[in-house]
Each structure stands twice: as structure tokens, then as C-alpha cells.
Amino acid sequence: MGPEGFSSLSSILYHIYLPLRVALVEKFGAFKPTYTDFGPIRHRAFATAEMSAGGDAISAKRILLGNNDVTLGMSLPTESMTHNYRNAQAYETWFTHEGSGIFKSQSI
């Protein structure tokens, strides 16, 4: 299924369990951050070890850099998520560098 439903190329989604019903929709903040122009691309080092930790993976997320097409951010969560999360504005890729967790998805 594409981002616009079954409007063009699509695939069949198989579910282990029935899809969850939406019980609550909330805004998690601005989905389009503002950027400062630092000139041409060059090597950068980010002091991410000094970032403040806290909250779940979504509320702890901090955007490091980006443009109109893509953002790169990280989070240092200290709590498990007690709810399901879906970003309706963009695609996301999650990478765990340290620690462990369980990633639950609606599809196999």
C-alpha cells in the first residue's frame, strides 16, 4: 500500500494481528524544523554523548541536521514507549546503536 492508499503501485500487507484502531491523535510538535545555513558541506563532528537523555524515543528525539528533503536526528531515551507511534508526515528509519528493545510493526 502506498502513502496515498491504493491509488497506484501497491502491495498486499499481511498482518499478524488486526490493525489497531486509532484511539487518540496528538501533535508531537513542529514537523518541519527551521535550519541555519552553515555554508558548503564539510566534515562535522557532533558531541552527541553530551546530549540530554530522557523520555521515550519520540520525545527525546533531537534533529541534528537536515534540509527540505531529509533530516538526521537521534534520541537518548530513558523510558519505554507506552503507546504506538506512526509518523504520518514522512518515512522514518530507526537504528539502535547501543542497548536493546523490541520493535513492533503492523506488517510482517
N, C-alpha and C positions, 0 to 999 in steps of 0.2 A: 504494500500500500504506500503510495507517495504522500508527500506533505499536504497535498490538496485532495486527499481521499482517493477514490478510484477514477480519477479524471484522465489519466494517461497510462504510461507503463506502470504495471503494478505486480505484486506478488501475493501469494496466499500466505497469511500469517497463521501459524498453528500455535495454540495456547495450551499450556499445561493446565491452567485453571481459567475459569471465566474471567474476562477483563473486569477490573474493578470499576465500580460506579464512582463518579465524581461527587464527593460529598461537600467539598469546600474548595473554592478558588480564591487564592490570595496573590497579591503582588509582592514580590520579593525585592523590589527596588527598581531603579532605572535599568532597562535592558540595553541601553546604548550609552556607554560612558563617553566622556569628553577626553580628548587626547592633547598632549602638548607636543609640538613639533621640535624634535631634538636634532634635526638635520638628517644627513645621509645615514644609511645603515652602517653600523660599525660594531666591533666586538663589545659586548657588555657583560658585566658580572653583577648579579643580583644577590644581595645579602638576605637570602630567604630564611636562613636559620634565625635571624633576628625578628622575623615576622611574629605578630602576636597570635597565639593559639587560642582557640575557644569556640564553643558552639558546635553545631553539626557541620557536615561537609558543605552545605549550601550557604549557611550564614557566615561561615569562616572564609568563604572564597574571596580572594583579592586579585584583581586584574593587574598584571604586571606590564603588559604592552599589547598593542593591537592597532588595527586600522578599521576601515569601514566593512571589511570582509571577514576578519578573523580576530579573535582575542586569545591571549595566553595568560592563564592565571593559575593560582594554586591555593590550597587551603590546608590549614593545620587543625583538623577537627579534634575535639576532645570528648565529644558526645556522639552516641549513635543516633541515627535518624529515627524518629517515631512515626513518620509519615512517608507516603510515596511522593516522589518528585518527578515532574515532567516539564521540560523546558519547551514551551510552545513557540518560542521565538527563533530558535536556532538548533543546530545539531551540536552535540557535545561528545567529547571523548574523555574518559576518565582513566588515569594511570595512577597506580599506587606504588610509591617508591619505597615506603617503609611501613611495616605493620601488616595488619590483615583485616579482612572484613568479608562480608557476604554481599554480592551484587545481585539483586533480583531484577529480572526483566519480564515484560509481559509476553515475550515470544521465546521460543526455544533457542 
